[in-house]
Each structure stands twice: as structure tokens, then as C-alpha cells.
């Protein structure tokens, strides 16, 4: 089975937005966004994903990517 890869860092870099600014605008703690940015989460609320997409003006598919060739270590 493949793995979901988080690309939040890439989208933030494209938008030239810092973790602190995103945290303030989305209303999610730096710690939680940092975990998301580094891929150290196992779930995300749709409301959080919606807020991130709104602030970054992107689609969920810009942030989430499925790689069928990578092992999922959460199994």
C-alpha cells in the first residue's frame, strides 16, 4: 500500500508564507502546522484543510499527494 505525502512546505514556499503567518491566519498552532509540514501527522480535520486552502489559495491536491510506491509506516 502507498503513502499520503504532505506538500504543505512546498505550497508555503511558493506563496512565500512563513509558518507563523500561516498559523495566525488559519488559527492553528505553530506546533500542529509544523507537524503537518514535516508529515508527522496521521489525520487532518477537513475544517483545518479548508482553512489552509483558503489562506494559501490552493486546492487540497496541492497539499496532499499519494505515492503508491512508498511504504506507509502508519500500518
N, C-alpha and C positions, 0 to 999 in steps of 0.2 A: 504494500500500500504506500502511496505517496505522502507528501507533506505539504501543508499550507505554509507559505513563506510570507512574512510581513515585510513590506517595502515602504513603510512609513518614513524611514530615514531618507530614502531617495526622493519621495514626494516633497518632504520638508525642504530638502536641499534645492530642489527645482524651484520652490516658491520662496527660497531664501528666508525661511521662518525658523526661529530658534525654538527649542523645547519649551523655554519659559513663556514665550509669546503664545505658542500653541496651547499650552496649559491654561494660561489666563483666558484665552478666547473660547476654549472648549469647556472649561470648568472642570477639568480632570487634573488630579495632582501630577506633579512632575515625576514622582516615583512610578505611578501607573503608566504614564506615557513613555517613560524611559524603558520600562519592561516591555511595552508594546514595540517600541522602536528596535529593541535588541532581540525581539522574538521570544522572550521568556514568559509568555502568557499561554494559557490553554483555552481561553474563551474571551469574547468581547461582546458587550451589550450592543444591540442594534442602535440604541439611542446614542451611545458613545460614537459608534461608527458614523452615524448620520451627522453628528455634530462635527466630527473631524472632516468629513467630506464637505460639509457646508463651509467651514473655515478655510480649508485648503482648495476649495473649488475643484473637487475631483470626484471620481467615481470609486465605489468600493473595490472594483477590479484594479484600480491604480495602486491600491494599498495591499491587497491580498493577491497572492499568486499561488497556483497549485503546481507542484513539481512531482510528477508521477515517479521520477527516478530517485528521489531522496527518501530515506527511511524515516518514518515517523517515530520519534523516541517517546511519544506520549502513550504508546500502546501498552 
